[in-house]
């Protein structure tokens, strides 16, 4: 879902501060974190947070591997020592 919203005043200050102190990389990420916390607090959608956390972890790992010039091992190579 793509959406455009205007955030000003106090809420904008909160988002900016979250980025400044390193809680989020961007205001958009700060909004995502806020939505996840809303779901965590009120259990609006069951198990969504775990799926999102796994997805974020995979994306982070892929970015780190790309930055370091690393690649995943092909399945055959990864399992070779166990055969």
C-alpha positions as CSV (number, residue, x, y, z in Angstrom):
1,X,0.0,0.0,0.0
2,X,1.3,3.4,-0.9
3,X,0.0,6.5,0.8
4,X,0.9,10.1,1.2
5,X,0.3,11.9,4.5
6,X,1.2,15.2,6.0
7,X,2.7,15.1,9.5
8,X,3.4,18.4,11.3
9,X,4.0,19.8,14.7
10,X,4.5,17.4,17.6
11,X,4.2,14.2,15.6
12,X,6.8,15.5,13.1
13,X,9.1,16.3,16.0
14,X,8.7,12.8,17.3
15,X,9.6,11.2,14.0
16,X,12.6,13.6,13.5
17,X,13.9,12.8,17.0
18,X,13.6,9.0,16.4
19,X,15.9,9.4,13.4
20,X,18.3,11.7,15.3
21,X,18.8,9.3,18.1
22,X,19.2,6.3,15.8
23,X,16.0,4.5,16.5
24,X,15.0,4.7,12.9
25,X,16.9,5.3,9.6
26,X,14.2,7.6,8.3
27,X,10.9,9.1,9.3
28,X,9.2,6.4,7.2
29,X,10.9,3.7,9.2
30,X,9.9,5.5,12.4
31,X,6.3,5.3,11.2
32,X,6.7,1.6,10.5
33,X,8.1,1.0,13.9
34,X,5.1,2.9,15.4
35,X,2.7,0.7,13.5
36,X,4.4,-2.4,14.7
37,X,4.3,-1.2,18.3
38,X,0.6,-0.4,17.9
39,X,0.0,-4.0,16.8
40,X,2.2,-5.3,19.6
41,X,0.3,-3.4,22.2
42,X,-3.3,-4.1,20.9
43,X,-2.8,-7.4,19.1
44,X,-4.7,-6.1,16.0
45,X,-3.2,-8.7,13.7
46,X,-1.8,-11.9,15.2
47,X,1.7,-13.0,14.3
48,X,2.3,-10.2,11.9
49,X,5.2,-8.8,13.9
50,X,7.2,-12.1,13.8
51,X,6.8,-12.3,10.0
52,X,7.9,-8.6,9.6
53,X,10.9,-9.1,11.9
54,X,12.1,-12.1,10.0
55,X,11.7,-10.2,6.7
56,X,13.6,-7.2,8.1
57,X,16.4,-9.5,9.4
58,X,16.7,-11.1,5.9
59,X,16.8,-7.8,4.2
60,X,19.5,-6.5,6.6
61,X,21.6,-9.6,6.1
62,X,21.3,-9.3,2.3
63,X,22.4,-5.7,2.5
64,X,25.4,-6.5,4.7
65,X,26.4,-9.4,2.4
66,X,26.2,-7.1,-0.6
67,X,28.2,-4.4,1.1
68,X,30.9,-7.0,1.9
69,X,30.8,-8.7,-1.5
70,X,29.5,-11.9,-0.1
71,X,27.0,-14.3,-1.5
72,X,25.0,-17.2,-0.2
73,X,26.5,-20.6,-0.8
74,X,24.6,-22.8,-3.3
75,X,22.7,-25.6,-1.7
76,X,25.1,-28.3,-3.0
77,X,28.2,-26.5,-1.6
78,X,26.5,-25.8,1.8
79,X,25.6,-29.4,2.2
80,X,28.7,-31.0,0.7
81,X,30.5,-31.5,4.0
82,X,27.5,-33.4,5.4
83,X,27.4,-36.0,2.6
